[in-house]
Amino acid sequence: SCLGSPFFVNIPVIGAYLAVSKELTIEDVETAIRRFINPRGHRIFSDTKAELTIKALRAGYESARY
């Protein structure tokens, strides 16, 4: 499960914030995660890590949506 990793601790909180704030769409943040490159020019999220991050984001989003 993606939520068991310390890396993903804040990601569900960001998803929950998106659900209540309406400042950005979850799709905007998903795109940013997939395209994120650090200042050194390296892609941080491999395909697997990006998908797990998005899964954690969506879990937080769905938990706060209702």
VMD Tcl script that draws the C-alpha trace (Angstrom):
set ca {
  {0.00 0.00 0.00}
  {1.28 3.46 -0.86}
  {0.07 4.87 2.43}
  {2.46 2.67 4.41}
  {5.54 4.51 3.12}
  {6.89 7.58 4.95}
  {7.41 9.21 1.54}
  {3.65 9.47 1.05}
  {2.73 10.94 4.45}
  {1.85 14.44 3.21}
  {0.44 13.48 -0.17}
  {-3.03 12.45 1.12}
  {-3.19 15.74 3.03}
  {-2.56 17.61 -0.20}
  {-5.34 15.58 -1.83}
  {-7.73 16.45 0.99}
  {-6.82 20.11 0.65}
  {-7.59 19.97 -3.08}
  {-11.01 18.49 -2.34}
  {-12.03 21.35 -0.07}
  {-10.16 24.33 -1.53}
  {-11.04 24.10 -5.22}
  {-7.94 26.25 -5.97}
  {-6.44 23.58 -8.22}
  {-7.93 20.49 -9.75}
  {-6.64 17.08 -8.82}
  {-5.80 16.61 -12.50}
  {-3.50 19.68 -12.37}
  {-1.59 18.19 -9.45}
  {-1.42 14.75 -11.07}
  {0.12 16.34 -14.17}
  {2.62 18.24 -12.01}
  {3.63 15.01 -10.24}
  {4.16 13.20 -13.53}
  {6.24 16.08 -14.96}
  {8.18 17.07 -11.82}
  {11.90 17.57 -12.33}
  {14.18 18.65 -9.49}
  {16.54 21.67 -9.78}
  {19.34 19.39 -10.95}
  {17.27 18.33 -13.93}
  {16.42 14.83 -12.71}
  {12.99 13.31 -12.77}
  {12.05 12.49 -9.17}
  {9.13 10.20 -9.82}
  {9.60 7.03 -11.83}
  {6.44 5.69 -13.43}
  {5.83 3.45 -10.42}
  {6.56 6.12 -7.83}
  {4.39 8.63 -9.72}
  {1.47 6.21 -9.81}
  {1.80 5.43 -6.09}
  {1.99 9.15 -5.32}
  {-1.14 9.79 -7.37}
  {-2.89 6.89 -5.65}
  {-2.10 8.48 -2.25}
  {-3.23 11.89 -3.54}
  {-6.55 10.46 -4.73}
  {-7.06 8.60 -1.42}
  {-6.80 11.88 0.49}
  {-8.97 13.65 -2.08}
  {-11.73 11.04 -1.89}
  {-11.67 10.95 1.92}
  {-12.33 14.70 2.16}
  {-14.77 14.99 -0.71}
  {-17.81 13.73 1.16}
}
mol new
graphics top color blue
foreach p $ca { graphics top sphere $p radius 0.5 }
foreach p [lrange $ca 0 end-1] q [lrange $ca 1 end] { graphics top cylinder $p $q radius 0.2 }
display resetview
